[in-house]
Amino acid sequence: MSVRVTTLGNGLRVVTDEMATVETASVGAWVAVGTRHEALELNGISHLLEHMAFKGTRRRSAQAIVEEIENVGGHLNAYTGRENTAYFAKVLKDDLPLAVDIIADIVQNSTLDEDELTRERAVIIQEIHQAQDTPDDIIFDHFQAAAFPEQPMGRPVLGSAELIAGIERQTLLEYMGDEYTAERIVLAAAGKVDHDAFAELVEAAFDGLSQTRRGDAQPLDYRGGEYRENRELEQVHLVIGFEGLRHDHPDHYALSVFSTLFGGGMSSRLFQEARERRGLVYSIYSFSASYEDGGLFGIYAGTGRTEAAELVPLICSELARACKVVGEDEVARARAQLKANTLMGLESTSSRCEQAARQLQIFGRPIPVDETIAKIEAVGAEDVLRAAGRVAASRPTFATIGPGGGIEPLENIVGHLGNG
């Protein structure tokens, strides 16, 4: 197995996935801090901090950070999620020490300059406004809020313009010091990388992290509900969903197979019925999102104002039917799609780097690809029906943006599902 793990003396974990046939390396720091760890008045601070990390350190200006990585043809980026924040780079194999040094610098030594903070607040507020003007994007924030009301997991990753405008430099410094602790960070690398040499690089570079243990995040409390926003648009954007499964649930892979056969591709039931046979949508798909202690299963669709009234009952009836009967052929096809996606991901250093980091954070160990494939192959029709039934039995969550006056009340939607 090419994946190795080392825990350093300060609690920082290092994982590598060696790929002998490539000439590049992907490297990153995955920090187990995201939206669900934020206090109400600090919603959006994780994302703001991610932006500010690139705006200068005690050793490098903002311009120097990007110039140093691009001088060697590398790429540097970051993202914030609901449960983690990641800072990552891709470089040629000989430039791995530089990438480690830059990532260590921005994670530990960001100055969070006041002038840069003022500018970056304005940038993020523009990002928030852009998201609000993109209905097929912002609909998922409203869906999340309806599923997990009055709790951190239901709040948007970007926060609100009002909250972002009020977050001060000292608050950012305290948040970074409290949350960016050694035991919450995984340093991962994949590609042309030697594990022992990489671990030595990381140990030398990451010597400024606190070892203080942070409290656990608030447990998830799925409730379900609805959000409706009438807006003058050409399309109605809607998401209907249910309580999903956590990462390590025994039916995790069964639900992934169900999501694939139900709405995961052009051969899926939803695509064939709603688009190919009836012409009700351009875009429709299902998704399964897993978290540490829960999850969401949902269906997104974009449809015309006159088609929306027909589409929602159709989705519900198709879901109810799929929870009763699935064919062995469609289960086999969905398994093949999941296996192919898993194996295709092994060809990318970036995918393997992220996968190694996230597996270590979620499961405490790297998961061999043979183990993943075996779990996918073990899923049968009965497993799919059990997982689908478990999900569909929960209270639904419904969100819509657009001219949705023709869509039925939530109570009627529950009736179509047969679980009201």
One Martini backbone bead per residue (centre of mass of N, CA, C, O) as a GRO file, in nm:
protein
  420
    1MET     BB    1   0.096   0.035   0.022
    2SER     BB    2   0.127   0.396  -0.038
    3VAL     BB    3   0.015   0.465   0.245
    4ARG     BB    4   0.122   0.701   0.499
    5VAL     BB    5   0.160   0.749   0.865
    6THR     BB    6   0.226   1.040   1.083
    7THR     BB    7   0.278   1.139   1.423
    8LEU     BB    8   0.360   1.405   1.574
    9GLY     BB    9   0.449   1.548   1.872
   10ASN     BB   10   0.206   1.779   1.838
   11GLY     BB   11  -0.031   1.598   1.664
   12LEU     BB   12   0.039   1.606   1.383
   13ARG     BB   13  -0.069   1.484   1.072
   14VAL     BB   14   0.084   1.258   0.830
   15VAL     BB   15   0.016   1.205   0.474
   16THR     BB   16   0.090   0.965   0.211
   17ASP     BB   17   0.080   0.920  -0.165
   18GLU     BB   18   0.253   0.727  -0.368
   19MET     BB   19   0.358   0.815  -0.720
   20ALA     BB   20   0.594   0.691  -0.933
   21THR     BB   21   0.476   0.798  -1.237
   22VAL     BB   22   0.520   1.091  -1.145
   23GLU     BB   23   0.628   1.464  -1.143
   24THR     BB   24   0.429   1.535  -0.909
   25ALA     BB   25   0.273   1.738  -0.636
   26SER     BB   26   0.040   1.723  -0.374
   27VAL     BB   27  -0.047   1.972  -0.119
   28GLY     BB   28  -0.193   1.991   0.227
   29ALA     BB   29  -0.413   2.163   0.459
   30TRP     BB   30  -0.640   2.010   0.687
   31VAL     BB   31  -0.898   2.174   0.862
   32ALA     BB   32  -1.121   2.109   1.138
   33VAL     BB   33  -1.279   2.383   1.010
   34GLY     BB   34  -1.607   2.541   1.010
   35THR     BB   35  -1.925   2.640   1.016
   36ARG     BB   36  -2.004   2.446   1.269
   37HIS     BB   37  -1.780   2.622   1.461
   38GLU     BB   38  -1.962   2.874   1.467
   39ALA     BB   39  -2.078   3.142   1.584
   40LEU     BB   40  -2.337   3.335   1.510
   41GLU     BB   41  -2.162   3.615   1.508
   42LEU     BB   42  -1.932   3.435   1.312
   43ASN     BB   43  -2.051   3.395   1.048
   44GLY     BB   44  -1.780   3.343   0.808
   45ILE     BB   45  -1.488   3.332   0.939
   46SER     BB   46  -1.353   3.092   0.795
   47HIS     BB   47  -1.360   3.222   0.511
   48LEU     BB   48  -1.213   3.482   0.579
   49LEU     BB   49  -0.952   3.345   0.676
   50GLU     BB   50  -0.881   3.210   0.411
   51HIS     BB   51  -0.839   3.474   0.258
   52MET     BB   52  -0.626   3.610   0.460
   53ALA     BB   53  -0.387   3.404   0.432
   54PHE     BB   54  -0.302   3.548   0.138
   55LYS     BB   55  -0.231   3.863   0.266
   56GLY     BB   56   0.007   3.788   0.449
   57THR     BB   57   0.313   3.768   0.624
   58ARG     BB   58   0.607   3.791   0.806
   59ARG     BB   59   0.762   3.696   0.514
   60ARG     BB   60   0.510   3.768   0.319
   61SER     BB   61   0.352   3.889   0.072
   62ALA     BB   62   0.090   3.856  -0.128
   63GLN     BB   63   0.263   3.862  -0.388
   64ALA     BB   64   0.483   3.657  -0.301
   65ILE     BB   65   0.309   3.408  -0.276
   66VAL     BB   66   0.225   3.387  -0.581
   67GLU     BB   67   0.505   3.415  -0.714
   68GLU     BB   68   0.656   3.171  -0.593
   69ILE     BB   69   0.464   2.951  -0.710
   70GLU     BB   70   0.467   3.060  -1.017
   71ASN     BB   71   0.778   3.047  -1.073
   72VAL     BB   72   0.733   2.706  -1.070
   73GLY     BB   73   0.433   2.637  -1.189
   74GLY     BB   74   0.232   2.659  -0.966
   75HIS     BB   75  -0.046   2.592  -0.737
   76LEU     BB   76  -0.281   2.793  -0.533
   77ASN     BB   77  -0.530   2.705  -0.279
   78ALA     BB   78  -0.880   2.720  -0.147
   79TYR     BB   79  -1.128   2.607   0.109
   80THR     BB   80  -1.466   2.614   0.245
   81GLY     BB   81  -1.655   2.435   0.475
   82ARG     BB   82  -1.855   2.288   0.721
   83GLU     BB   83  -1.584   2.101   0.842
   84ASN     BB   84  -1.359   2.248   0.652
   85THR     BB   85  -1.020   2.360   0.573
   86ALA     BB   86  -0.822   2.435   0.273
   87TYR     BB   87  -0.466   2.412   0.180
   88PHE     BB   88  -0.327   2.407  -0.158
   89ALA     BB   89  -0.089   2.233  -0.383
   90LYS     BB   90   0.085   2.229  -0.710
   91VAL     BB   91   0.390   2.056  -0.806
   92LEU     BB   92   0.688   1.988  -0.863
   93LYS     BB   93   0.879   1.769  -0.696
   94ASP     BB   94   1.121   1.982  -0.628
   95ASP     BB   95   0.888   2.196  -0.494
   96LEU     BB   96   0.778   2.090  -0.222
   97PRO     BB   97   0.923   2.261  -0.004
   98LEU     BB   98   0.790   2.527  -0.090
   99ALA     BB   99   0.495   2.449  -0.044
  100VAL     BB  100   0.521   2.388   0.256
  101ASP     BB  101   0.623   2.668   0.342
  102ILE     BB  102   0.378   2.833   0.248
  103ILE     BB  103   0.157   2.687   0.405
  104ALA     BB  104   0.283   2.727   0.684
  105ASP     BB  105   0.282   3.036   0.673
  106ILE     BB  106  -0.031   3.093   0.633
  107VAL     BB  107  -0.125   2.920   0.889
  108GLN     BB  108   0.081   3.073   1.114
  109ASN     BB  109   0.173   3.394   0.985
  110SER     BB  110  -0.058   3.571   0.958
  111THR     BB  111  -0.129   3.921   0.988
  112LEU     BB  112  -0.400   4.057   0.923
  113ASP     BB  113  -0.427   4.316   0.778
  114GLU     BB  114  -0.623   4.588   0.788
  115ASP     BB  115  -0.632   4.673   0.488
  116GLU     BB  116  -0.685   4.389   0.379
  117LEU     BB  117  -0.947   4.342   0.537
  118THR     BB  118  -1.112   4.565   0.409
  119ARG     BB  119  -1.093   4.451   0.120
  120GLU     BB  120  -1.197   4.156   0.178
  121ARG     BB  121  -1.472   4.222   0.275
  122ALA     BB  122  -1.566   4.340   0.003
  123VAL     BB  123  -1.525   4.083  -0.161
  124ILE     BB  124  -1.718   3.896   0.001
  125ILE     BB  125  -1.970   4.064  -0.035
  126GLN     BB  126  -1.972   4.020  -0.340
  127GLU     BB  127  -1.996   3.711  -0.319
  128ILE     BB  128  -2.268   3.712  -0.178
  129HIS     BB  129  -2.425   3.865  -0.398
  130GLN     BB  130  -2.368   3.662  -0.622
  131ALA     BB  131  -2.509   3.421  -0.488
  132GLN     BB  132  -2.792   3.563  -0.468
  133ASP     BB  133  -2.788   3.586  -0.802
  134THR     BB  134  -2.767   3.252  -0.780
  135PRO     BB  135  -3.012   3.026  -0.754
  136ASP     BB  136  -2.847   2.745  -0.808
  137ASP     BB  137  -2.683   2.811  -0.538
  138ILE     BB  138  -2.856   2.940  -0.294
  139ILE     BB  139  -3.063   2.706  -0.253
  140PHE     BB  140  -2.871   2.532  -0.067
  141ASP     BB  141  -2.875   2.719   0.176
  142HIS     BB  142  -3.182   2.704   0.227
  143PHE     BB  143  -3.194   2.401   0.260
  144GLN     BB  144  -2.999   2.383   0.502
  145ALA     BB  145  -3.166   2.571   0.691
  146ALA     BB  146  -3.426   2.391   0.691
  147ALA     BB  147  -3.288   2.129   0.802
  148PHE     BB  148  -3.092   2.326   1.014
  149PRO     BB  149  -3.224   2.499   1.236
  150GLU     BB  150  -3.063   2.689   1.465
  151GLN     BB  151  -2.769   2.607   1.340
  152PRO     BB  152  -2.460   2.593   1.209
  153MET     BB  153  -2.525   2.390   0.964
  154GLY     BB  154  -2.749   2.611   0.848
  155ARG     BB  155  -2.529   2.797   0.765
  156PRO     BB  156  -2.344   2.991   0.575
  157VAL     BB  157  -2.025   3.001   0.466
  158LEU     BB  158  -2.018   3.322   0.398
  159GLY     BB  159  -2.239   3.454   0.529
  160SER     BB  160  -2.293   3.792   0.599
  161ALA     BB  161  -2.253   4.116   0.536
  162GLU     BB  162  -2.285   4.218   0.828
  163LEU     BB  163  -2.084   4.024   0.969
  164ILE     BB  164  -1.830   4.073   0.799
  165ALA     BB  165  -1.814   4.386   0.857
  166GLY     BB  166  -1.770   4.318   1.190
  167ILE     BB  167  -1.499   4.173   1.164
  168GLU     BB  168  -1.213   4.168   1.342
  169ARG     BB  169  -0.883   4.117   1.374
  170GLN     BB  170  -0.879   4.001   1.665
  171THR     BB  171  -1.088   3.782   1.609
  172LEU     BB  172  -0.921   3.630   1.399
  173LEU     BB  173  -0.676   3.568   1.575
  174GLU     BB  174  -0.831   3.405   1.791
  175TYR     BB  175  -0.955   3.195   1.603
  176MET     BB  176  -0.692   3.082   1.490
  177GLY     BB  177  -0.565   3.003   1.764
  178ASP     BB  178  -0.805   2.812   1.858
  179GLU     BB  179  -0.849   2.627   1.578
  180TYR     BB  180  -0.536   2.604   1.475
  181THR     BB  181  -0.457   2.302   1.562
  182ALA     BB  182  -0.270   2.026   1.542
  183GLU     BB  183  -0.504   1.804   1.581
  184ARG     BB  184  -0.678   1.953   1.329
  185ILE     BB  185  -0.435   1.871   1.137
  186VAL     BB  186  -0.365   1.773   0.796
  187LEU     BB  187  -0.085   1.654   0.617
  188ALA     BB  188  -0.080   1.623   0.262
  189ALA     BB  189   0.051   1.388   0.006
  190ALA     BB  190   0.076   1.348  -0.360
  191GLY     BB  191   0.303   1.151  -0.545
  192LYS     BB  192   0.628   1.262  -0.570
  193VAL     BB  193   0.691   1.115  -0.257
  194ASP     BB  194   0.859   1.109   0.053
  195HIS     BB  195   0.764   1.045   0.361
  196ASP     BB  196   1.004   1.110   0.549
  197ALA     BB  197   1.080   1.380   0.417
  198PHE     BB  198   0.805   1.514   0.457
  199ALA     BB  199   0.787   1.493   0.767
  200GLU     BB  200   1.036   1.672   0.813
  201LEU     BB  201   0.929   1.925   0.681
  202VAL     BB  202   0.678   1.959   0.862
  203GLU     BB  203   0.816   1.966   1.139
  204ALA     BB  204   0.984   2.227   1.073
  205ALA     BB  205   0.738   2.418   0.974
  206PHE     BB  206   0.531   2.315   1.219
  207ASP     BB  207   0.611   2.506   1.517
  208GLY     BB  208   0.335   2.717   1.579
  209LEU     BB  209   0.131   2.528   1.711
  210SER     BB  210  -0.125   2.455   1.888
  211GLN     BB  211  -0.241   2.196   2.146
  212THR     BB  212  -0.515   2.275   2.198
  213ARG     BB  213  -0.823   2.160   2.287
  214ARG     BB  214  -1.119   2.143   2.127
  215GLY     BB  215  -1.436   2.154   2.112
  216ASP     BB  216  -1.712   2.026   2.018
  217ALA     BB  217  -1.953   2.016   1.807
  218GLN     BB  218  -2.264   2.056   1.735
  219PRO     BB  219  -2.504   1.856   1.706
  220LEU     BB  220  -2.710   1.723   1.493
  221ASP     BB  221  -3.057   1.855   1.393
  222TYR     BB  222  -3.284   1.721   1.220
  223ARG     BB  223  -3.609   1.863   1.086
  224GLY     BB  224  -3.714   2.021   0.868
  225GLY     BB  225  -3.877   2.199   0.586
  226GLU     BB  226  -3.926   2.540   0.455
  227TYR     BB  227  -3.854   2.736   0.147
  228ARG     BB  228  -3.987   3.048   0.003
  229GLU     BB  229  -3.914   3.233  -0.310
  230ASN     BB  230  -4.038   3.495  -0.475
  231ARG     BB  231  -3.913   3.528  -0.816
  232GLU     BB  232  -3.820   3.690  -1.108
  233LEU     BB  233  -3.800   3.418  -1.321
  234GLU     BB  234  -3.763   3.170  -1.562
  235GLN     BB  235  -3.706   2.983  -1.314
  236VAL     BB  236  -3.738   2.704  -1.105
  237HIS     BB  237  -3.578   2.642  -0.795
  238LEU     BB  238  -3.527   2.311  -0.647
  239VAL     BB  239  -3.538   2.135  -0.321
  240ILE     BB  240  -3.562   1.791  -0.219
  241GLY     BB  241  -3.539   1.639   0.115
  242PHE     BB  242  -3.338   1.448   0.360
  243GLU     BB  243  -3.221   1.247   0.583
  244GLY     BB  244  -2.914   1.126   0.614
  245LEU     BB  245  -2.576   0.996   0.625
  246ARG     BB  246  -2.307   0.919   0.765
  247HIS     BB  247  -2.000   0.821   0.679
  248ASP     BB  248  -2.011   0.543   0.887
  249HIS     BB  249  -2.251   0.418   0.778
  250PRO     BB  250  -2.357   0.108   0.673
  251ASP     BB  251  -2.543   0.268   0.428
  252HIS     BB  252  -2.366   0.458   0.257
  253TYR     BB  253  -2.331   0.296  -0.015
  254ALA     BB  254  -2.628   0.241  -0.067
  255LEU     BB  255  -2.706   0.540  -0.102
  256SER     BB  256  -2.514   0.597  -0.337
  257VAL     BB  257  -2.648   0.401  -0.529
  258PHE     BB  258  -2.927   0.523  -0.522
  259SER     BB  259  -2.853   0.809  -0.619
  260THR     BB  260  -2.746   0.714  -0.894
  261LEU     BB  261  -3.007   0.563  -1.004
  262PHE     BB  262  -3.206   0.807  -0.953
  263GLY     BB  263  -2.989   1.094  -1.010
  264GLY     BB  264  -2.669   1.038  -1.148
  265GLY     BB  265  -2.772   1.036  -1.459
  266MET     BB  266  -2.889   0.972  -1.780
  267SER     BB  267  -3.001   0.675  -1.671
  268SER     BB  268  -3.175   0.779  -1.469
  269ARG     BB  269  -3.488   0.812  -1.358
  270LEU     BB  270  -3.519   1.118  -1.354
  271PHE     BB  271  -3.403   1.188  -1.631
  272GLN     BB  272  -3.587   1.008  -1.801
  273GLU     BB  273  -3.866   1.117  -1.700
  274ALA     BB  274  -3.837   1.439  -1.680
  275ARG     BB  275  -3.676   1.484  -1.958
  276GLU     BB  276  -3.712   1.263  -2.186
  277ARG     BB  277  -4.033   1.211  -2.158
  278ARG     BB  278  -4.145   1.521  -2.054
  279GLY     BB  279  -3.978   1.796  -2.058
  280LEU     BB  280  -3.942   1.957  -1.756
  281VAL     BB  281  -3.620   1.970  -1.786
  282TYR     BB  282  -3.272   2.027  -1.778
  283SER     BB  283  -3.213   1.999  -1.460
  284ILE     BB  284  -3.142   1.682  -1.279
  285TYR     BB  285  -3.062   1.571  -0.937
  286SER     BB  286  -2.892   1.376  -0.705
  287PHE     BB  287  -2.785   1.371  -0.349
  288SER     BB  288  -2.509   1.293  -0.109
  289ALA     BB  289  -2.448   1.416   0.225
  290SER     BB  290  -2.178   1.382   0.450
  291TYR     BB  291  -2.112   1.365   0.798
  292GLU     BB  292  -2.009   1.297   1.108
  293ASP     BB  293  -2.349   1.292   1.226
  294GLY     BB  294  -2.471   1.300   0.922
  295GLY     BB  295  -2.719   1.412   0.666
  296LEU     BB  296  -2.803   1.439   0.305
  297PHE     BB  297  -3.086   1.410   0.085
  298GLY     BB  298  -3.130   1.507  -0.268
  299ILE     BB  299  -3.319   1.719  -0.506
  300TYR     BB  300  -3.251   1.882  -0.809
  301ALA     BB  301  -3.429   2.155  -0.991
  302GLY     BB  302  -3.491   2.303  -1.317
  303THR     BB  303  -3.784   2.496  -1.405
  304GLY     BB  304  -4.071   2.591  -1.517
  305ARG     BB  305  -4.352   2.751  -1.413
  306THR     BB  306  -4.553   2.536  -1.550
  307GLU     BB  307  -4.389   2.263  -1.457
  308ALA     BB  308  -4.369   2.256  -1.141
  309ALA     BB  309  -4.645   2.126  -1.060
  310GLU     BB  310  -4.559   1.846  -1.197
  311LEU     BB  311  -4.275   1.778  -1.084
  312VAL     BB  312  -4.306   1.727  -0.778
  313PRO     BB  313  -4.493   1.477  -0.789
  314LEU     BB  314  -4.298   1.314  -0.963
  315ILE     BB  315  -4.064   1.291  -0.769
  316CYS     BB  316  -4.227   1.155  -0.543
  317SER     BB  317  -4.329   0.907  -0.701
  318GLU     BB  318  -4.046   0.805  -0.782
  319LEU     BB  319  -3.944   0.767  -0.495
  320ALA     BB  320  -4.160   0.572  -0.394
  321ARG     BB  321  -4.097   0.357  -0.611
  322ALA     BB  322  -3.786   0.323  -0.544
  323CYS     BB  323  -3.855   0.214  -0.242
  324LYS     BB  324  -3.977  -0.072  -0.365
  325VAL     BB  325  -3.822  -0.081  -0.660
  326VAL     BB  326  -3.528  -0.252  -0.785
  327GLY     BB  327  -3.300  -0.330  -1.020
  328GLU     BB  328  -3.023  -0.515  -1.084
  329ASP     BB  329  -2.927  -0.349  -1.329
  330GLU     BB  330  -2.923  -0.062  -1.189
  331VAL     BB  331  -2.736  -0.141  -0.961
  332ALA     BB  332  -2.497  -0.226  -1.138
  333ARG     BB  333  -2.464   0.048  -1.280
  334ALA     BB  334  -2.411   0.215  -1.023
  335ARG     BB  335  -2.165   0.063  -0.928
  336ALA     BB  336  -1.994   0.120  -1.181
  337GLN     BB  337  -1.989   0.427  -1.147
  338LEU     BB  338  -1.853   0.436  -0.866
  339LYS     BB  339  -1.600   0.277  -0.938
  340ALA     BB  340  -1.500   0.461  -1.164
  341ASN     BB  341  -1.473   0.719  -0.995
  342THR     BB  342  -1.271   0.604  -0.794
  343LEU     BB  343  -1.046   0.516  -1.003
  344MET     BB  344  -1.012   0.789  -1.152
  345GLY     BB  345  -0.908   0.946  -0.894
  346LEU     BB  346  -0.618   0.797  -0.894
  347GLU     BB  347  -0.495   0.991  -1.134
  348SER     BB  348  -0.496   1.218  -0.909
  349THR     BB  349  -0.317   1.398  -0.688
  350SER     BB  350  -0.537   1.578  -0.567
  351SER     BB  351  -0.743   1.357  -0.493
  352ARG     BB  352  -0.549   1.184  -0.315
  353CYS     BB  353  -0.483   1.398  -0.111
  354GLU     BB  354  -0.767   1.457  -0.007
  355GLN     BB  355  -0.849   1.168   0.063
  356ALA     BB  356  -0.634   1.116   0.280
  357ALA     BB  357  -0.715   1.346   0.468
  358ARG     BB  358  -1.020   1.281   0.510
  359GLN     BB  359  -0.990   0.992   0.616
  360LEU     BB  360  -0.826   1.069   0.864
  361GLN     BB  361  -1.044   1.255   0.988
  362ILE     BB  362  -1.294   1.055   0.983
  363PHE     BB  363  -1.148   0.745   1.042
  364GLY     BB  364  -0.826   0.747   1.129
  365ARG     BB  365  -0.772   0.627   0.829
  366PRO     BB  366  -0.681   0.478   0.562
  367ILE     BB  367  -0.852   0.369   0.265
  368PRO     BB  368  -0.849   0.117   0.080
  369VAL     BB  369  -0.956   0.072  -0.236
  370ASP     BB  370  -1.046  -0.226  -0.203
  371GLU     BB  371  -1.248  -0.164   0.024
  372THR     BB  372  -1.432   0.024  -0.131
  373ILE     BB  373  -1.504  -0.167  -0.365
  374ALA     BB  374  -1.624  -0.392  -0.188
  375LYS     BB  375  -1.858  -0.219  -0.074
  376ILE     BB  376  -1.990  -0.163  -0.343
  377GLU     BB  377  -2.020  -0.465  -0.444
  378ALA     BB  378  -2.207  -0.548  -0.185
  379VAL     BB  379  -2.439  -0.402  -0.308
  380GLY     BB  380  -2.781  -0.449  -0.302
  381ALA     BB  381  -3.113  -0.420  -0.342
  382GLU     BB  382  -3.185  -0.438  -0.039
  383ASP     BB  383  -2.994  -0.214   0.054
  384VAL     BB  384  -3.116   0.013  -0.113
  385LEU     BB  385  -3.405   0.000   0.007
  386ARG     BB  386  -3.324   0.053   0.300
  387ALA     BB  387  -3.190   0.329   0.260
  388ALA     BB  388  -3.426   0.472   0.117
  389GLY     BB  389  -3.639   0.427   0.341
  390ARG     BB  390  -3.495   0.577   0.568
  391VAL     BB  391  -3.489   0.854   0.430
  392ALA     BB  392  -3.801   0.885   0.334
  393ALA     BB  393  -3.912   0.878   0.643
  394SER     BB  394  -3.845   1.153   0.669
  395ARG     BB  395  -3.866   1.472   0.692
  396PRO     BB  396  -3.902   1.703   0.472
  397THR     BB  397  -3.721   1.923   0.249
  398PHE     BB  398  -3.803   2.258   0.118
  399ALA     BB  399  -3.685   2.448  -0.174
  400THR     BB  400  -3.756   2.777  -0.331
  401ILE     BB  401  -3.690   2.965  -0.641
  402GLY     BB  402  -3.938   3.168  -0.777
  403PRO     BB  403  -4.228   3.104  -0.971
  404GLY     BB  404  -4.401   2.910  -0.715
  405GLY     BB  405  -4.725   2.915  -0.693
  406GLY     BB  406  -4.787   2.604  -0.809
  407ILE     BB  407  -4.682   2.483  -0.553
  408GLU     BB  408  -4.731   2.284  -0.314
  409PRO     BB  409  -4.768   2.211  -0.014
  410LEU     BB  410  -4.594   2.025   0.208
  411GLU     BB  411  -4.825   1.833   0.289
  412ASN     BB  412  -4.871   1.729  -0.003
  413ILE     BB  413  -4.590   1.621  -0.052
  414VAL     BB  414  -4.601   1.407   0.167
  415GLY     BB  415  -4.836   1.252   0.037
  416HIS     BB  416  -4.681   1.161  -0.223
  417LEU     BB  417  -4.474   0.982  -0.047
  418GLY     BB  418  -4.636   0.808   0.183
  419ASN     BB  419  -4.537   0.962   0.490
  420GLY     BB  420  -4.788   1.134   0.632
   0.00000   0.00000   0.00000
